[in-house]
Amino acid sequence: MTPRDSIAFSNIRVLDGGLATELERRGYDISGPLWSAHVLDHSPATIAAVHLDYLRVGADCISTASYQLSAHGYRELAQPLADDPADAARQAARALRQSVEIAEQARNLYAIENSRRIWIAASLGPYGAALHNGAEYHGRYAISFDDLIAFHAERLAVLADTHADIVALETIPSLEEALAILRALEQTPALTAWISFTCRDAAHVAHGEPLRACAEALSTSPQIAAIGINCTAPHLVAALITEARLGSEAPRLDHKLDRKPIIVYPNSGETWDAVTRTWLGEPGAASGVESGRESGAARFGTLARQWYAAGAQAVGGCCRTGPAHIAAVAEAARPAIPAASS
């Protein structure tokens, strides 16, 4: 794991796009309890290929195929011996390490083509993702706070011994789960992470707490490198950036304000129906950009310019976004070149 004082978010401007839904687009079945992690055993080269595609269009950071990995998922899947909690935990740990190794392989292959610095974020979803019933989009769990801490701590302990640069705790729906993650991170003090929330409107996370309050709760943690918004409708993101920035300002001992970087990676604008397990709506339909003028990826790039202008340090995509979307984000991230004077 990259030392905390070496994490320079100023060097990260473009995140990658959706991994699981991109694998699905390429013909892989991700419908089981481990989602994209099902592909780890059967086709690791495909995962590496997706990572490479994102790097080649300009991503500075790639996320591992580990969002839905947990011992809980392996027990439910009934892998060999997975009814034994210890064996399920070992299988989950092996898969977590493998996901980072695949990302490393992709980074090494890309280094042959381009020498720019690439970061690896070890992706971890919320407890609701392990339930694979859509609970991450409301955060109402039948689990104690201490058990929530233990759920996250188990996976974080594994990742502490990998070569991931940072842990991405994603699609967090509630303040309670964010606080549980902070407690879990304290058990692995060498880890650096970002916590990214899924939001239901322009001011509140999915469970209902103000995003500003969630950002404030994270603002003083030395282990939190950035605060994020992900798997949220694109048209909400600009307002949410403002809320997160206001909450992320933490006074330091010298009375200066220290603001955590804000990162955003919304979905395509479609919504997930956990009952039918399908995506509803049209890509970009909720983007706030007139659909007749631009392709979905181009609209995403137009919005990315707005998000950077609103104060986002890094922009990427979540579910149902792909390399074309990230290419448009990378274009938006490039500094404007002044027009030549005549």
C-alpha positions in Angstrom: 0.0 0.0 0.0 1.3 3.4 -0.9 2.3 5.4 2.2 -0.3 8.0 3.2 2.0 11.0 2.8 2.7 9.9 -0.8 -0.9 10.1 -1.9 -1.0 13.3 -4.1 -4.5 13.8 -5.3 -3.4 16.8 -7.3 -2.0 14.3 -9.7 -5.3 12.5 -10.2 -7.8 14.2 -12.5 -9.5 11.4 -14.4 -10.9 8.3 -12.8 -12.0 5.2 -14.8 -15.6 4.2 -15.6 -17.9 1.4 -14.8 -16.1 -2.0 -14.6 -18.9 -4.5 -13.9 -21.3 -3.0 -16.4 -18.5 -2.8 -19.0 -17.8 -6.5 -18.5 -21.5 -7.1 -18.9 -21.5 -5.1 -22.1 -18.7 -7.4 -23.4 -20.8 -10.5 -22.8 -20.1 -11.6 -19.2 -22.7 -12.7 -16.8 -22.4 -10.6 -13.6 -25.8 -11.4 -12.1 -24.5 -13.5 -9.2 -23.7 -12.5 -5.6 -20.1 -11.5 -6.4 -21.0 -9.4 -9.5 -17.8 -8.5 -11.5 -15.7 -10.7 -9.3 -17.2 -13.7 -11.0 -14.9 -12.9 -13.9 -11.8 -13.0 -11.7 -11.4 -16.8 -11.9 -12.8 -17.3 -15.4 -11.3 -14.5 -17.4 -8.8 -12.3 -15.6 -7.3 -11.2 -18.9 -10.7 -9.5 -19.8 -10.6 -7.5 -16.6 -7.0 -6.4 -17.4 -8.2 -5.5 -20.9 -10.9 -3.2 -19.5 -8.3 -1.6 -17.2 -6.1 -1.0 -20.2 -8.9 0.5 -22.2 -9.5 3.1 -19.5 -5.8 3.9 -19.2 -5.5 4.4 -22.9 -8.3 6.9 -23.0 -6.8 9.0 -20.2 -7.7 7.5 -16.8 -5.1 8.3 -14.1 -6.6 5.8 -11.6 -8.2 2.4 -12.2 -10.4 0.6 -9.7 -10.1 -3.1 -9.0 -12.8 -5.8 -9.7 -13.5 -6.2 -6.0 -16.5 -4.0 -5.2 -18.7 -6.9 -4.2 -16.1 -9.2 -2.7 -16.7 -10.4 0.9 -16.8 -13.6 2.9 -20.5 -13.0 3.1 -20.7 -13.3 -0.7 -18.7 -16.5 -0.8 -20.8 -18.1 1.8 -23.9 -17.3 -0.1 -22.4 -18.5 -3.4 -21.6 -21.9 -1.7 -18.2 -22.1 -3.2 -16.4 -25.3 -2.1 -16.0 -25.3 1.7 -17.5 -21.8 1.8 -20.1 -22.9 4.4 -17.1 -22.7 6.8 -16.7 -19.1 7.8 -12.9 -19.4 7.8 -12.8 -20.9 4.4 -15.1 -18.2 3.0 -12.9 -15.5 4.5 -9.8 -17.1 2.9 -11.5 -17.3 -0.5 -12.6 -13.6 -0.3 -9.0 -12.6 0.8 -7.5 -14.5 -2.2 -9.9 -12.8 -4.6 -9.2 -9.4 -3.1 -5.5 -9.9 -3.6 -6.0 -11.2 -7.1 -8.1 -8.2 -8.1 -5.2 -5.9 -7.2 -2.7 -8.1 -9.0 -4.7 -7.9 -12.2 -4.8 -4.1 -11.9 -1.0 -4.1 -11.4 -0.5 -6.3 -14.5 -2.6 -3.8 -16.5 -0.6 -0.9 -15.1 2.7 -2.6 -16.0 1.5 -3.3 -19.5 0.5 0.3 -19.9 3.9 1.5 -18.6 5.4 0.0 -21.8 3.2 2.5 -23.8 3.3 5.5 -21.6 5.4 6.5 -18.5 2.8 8.7 -16.8 1.9 7.9 -13.1 -1.0 5.5 -12.7 -2.8 4.9 -9.4 -4.7 1.7 -8.3 -7.8 2.1 -6.1 -8.9 -1.1 -4.4 -12.7 -1.0 -4.7 -14.9 -2.0 -1.8 -18.6 -1.6 -1.8 -20.9 -1.1 1.2 -22.5 -3.8 3.3 -25.6 -3.5 1.1 -23.7 -4.6 -1.9 -22.9 -7.9 -0.3 -26.7 -8.4 0.1 -27.1 -7.8 -3.7 -30.7 -6.7 -3.2 -30.3 -3.0 -3.8 -29.8 -2.2 -0.1 -26.8 0.0 -1.0 -29.3 2.5 -2.5 -31.2 3.0 0.8 -28.8 1.9 3.6 -31.4 0.3 5.8 -29.6 -2.7 7.2 -30.4 -5.3 9.8 -26.9 -5.3 11.2 -25.4 -3.7 14.4 -22.8 -0.9 14.2 -20.1 -3.2 15.6 -20.8 -5.9 13.0 -20.7 -3.2 10.3 -17.3 -2.2 11.6 -16.2 -5.8 11.5 -17.5 -6.3 8.0 -15.3 -3.5 6.6 -12.3 -4.2 8.8 -12.0 -7.8 7.6 -11.5 -6.6 4.0 -9.4 -3.6 4.8 -6.9 -5.8 6.7 -6.4 -7.9 3.5 -5.8 -4.8 1.3 -3.3 -3.4 3.7 -0.8 -6.0 2.4 -1.4 -5.4 -1.3 0.2 -2.9 -3.7 -3.0 -0.8 -4.1 -2.3 2.9 -3.7 -5.6 3.7 -2.0 -8.9 2.0 -1.0 -12.1 3.3 -2.7 -15.0 2.7 -0.3 -17.8 3.3 -2.8 -21.6 3.8 -3.0 -21.9 4.4 0.8 -25.5 5.2 1.5 -25.5 6.5 5.0 -23.6 8.5 7.7 -23.7 5.5 10.0 -21.8 3.3 7.5 -19.3 6.0 6.8 -18.6 6.3 10.6 -18.3 2.5 10.8 -15.7 2.7 8.0 -13.7 5.3 9.9 -13.6 3.0 12.9 -12.6 0.1 10.7 -9.8 2.2 9.1 -8.4 2.9 12.5 -7.6 -0.8 12.8 -5.3 -0.5 9.8 -3.6 2.9 10.3 -1.3 2.5 7.3 -4.3 2.6 4.9 -5.5 5.7 3.0 -9.0 5.7 1.5 -11.6 7.8 -0.1 -15.2 7.4 0.9 -17.8 8.1 -1.8 -21.5 8.4 -1.2 -24.5 7.6 -3.4 -27.1 10.4 -3.2 -30.9 10.5 -3.6 -31.2 14.2 -4.4 -29.1 17.4 -4.7 -28.3 17.5 -0.9 -28.8 14.2 0.8 -27.2 10.7 0.7 -29.4 7.7 0.0 -30.3 7.1 3.6 -31.4 10.7 4.1 -28.6 12.4 5.9 -27.3 15.7 4.4 -24.2 15.1 2.3 -22.7 18.2 4.0 -22.9 16.5 7.4 -21.3 13.3 6.0 -18.4 15.3 4.5 -18.0 17.2 7.8 -17.7 13.9 9.7 -14.9 12.7 7.4 -13.1 16.0 7.1 -10.7 15.6 10.0 -9.7 12.0 9.5 -6.0 11.7 8.4 -6.8 8.4 6.6 -9.4 10.0 4.3 -7.7 11.4 1.2 -10.8 12.5 -0.6 -14.6 12.6 -0.3 -16.7 11.4 -3.2 -20.1 11.1 -4.9 -20.7 8.1 -7.1 -23.5 6.0 -8.7 -25.7 9.1 -8.6 -27.7 10.8 -11.4 -25.5 13.2 -13.3 -27.8 16.1 -13.1 -27.5 16.2 -9.3 -23.7 16.2 -9.2 -22.9 19.9 -9.5 -25.1 20.9 -6.5 -23.7 17.9 -4.5 -20.1 19.1 -5.2 -21.0 22.4 -3.5 -22.5 20.6 -0.5 -19.5 18.3 -0.1 -17.0 21.2 -0.4 -18.8 23.1 2.3 -18.8 20.1 4.6 -15.2 19.1 3.9 -13.7 22.3 5.2 -11.9 21.4 8.5 -10.1 24.0 10.6 -6.5 23.0 11.3 -4.5 23.7 14.4 -3.1 26.8 12.7 -6.7 27.9 12.1 -6.4 27.7 8.4 -9.0 25.7 6.4 -8.0 22.4 5.1 -10.5 21.1 2.5 -10.5 17.5 1.4 -10.5 17.0 -2.4 -13.9 16.2 -3.9 -14.2 13.4 -6.5 -17.2 12.5 -8.5 -18.1 9.5 -10.7 -21.8 9.4 -11.4 -23.7 6.7 -13.3 -25.0 7.2 -16.9 -28.4 8.6 -15.6 -30.2 5.2 -15.7 -31.6 3.7 -12.5 -31.1 0.2 -11.2 -34.3 -1.8 -10.4 -33.2 -4.4 -7.7 -36.5 -6.4 -8.2 -36.1 -7.0 -11.9 -32.3 -6.6 -11.8 -32.4 -4.3 -14.8 -31.4 -0.8 -15.7 -34.3 1.6 -16.4 -34.4 4.8 -18.4 -32.3 6.1 -21.2 -28.5 6.9 -20.8 -28.1 10.6 -20.2 -31.9 11.2 -19.9 -31.4 12.8 -16.5 -28.2 14.6 -17.5 -29.6 18.0 -17.9 -28.1 18.3 -21.3 -30.3 18.4 -24.4 -30.1 14.9 -25.8 -30.6 15.7 -29.4 -27.3 17.6 -29.7 -24.7 15.2 -28.4 -24.0 11.5 -27.9 -24.2 10.1 -24.4 -20.5 10.2 -23.9 -20.2 13.7 -25.3 -22.9 14.9 -22.9 -21.0 13.3 -20.1 -17.9 15.2 -21.1 -19.9 18.5 -21.2 -21.1 17.9 -17.7 -17.6 16.9 -16.6 -16.4 20.4 -17.5 -19.1 21.8 -15.2 -18.1 19.5 -12.4 -14.4 20.5 -12.7 -15.5 24.1 -12.7 -17.7 23.5 -9.6 -14.6 22.3 -7.7 -14.2 18.5 -8.4 -10.6 17.4 -8.2 -11.2 14.2 -10.2 -14.0 13.0 -12.4 -14.9 9.5 -13.7 -17.9 7.3 -14.3 -19.8 4.6 -12.5 -22.4 2.1 -13.7 -23.2 2.1 -17.4 -20.4 4.4 -18.3 -17.5 3.1 -20.4 -14.2 4.1 -22.1 -16.0 6.6 -24.5 -17.3 8.5 -21.4 -13.9 8.6 -19.8 -12.3 9.7 -23.1 -14.7 12.7 -23.0 -13.9 13.3 -19.3 -10.1 13.3 -20.1 -10.8 15.9 -22.8 -12.7 18.0 -20.4 -9.9 17.7 -17.8 -7.3 19.2 -20.2 -6.4 22.8 -19.4 -7.9 25.3 -21.8 -5.4 26.5 -24.4 -5.6 30.3 -24.8 -6.5 31.4 -28.3 -3.6 32.9 -30.3 -3.8 36.6 -30.6 -3.6 38.1 -34.0 
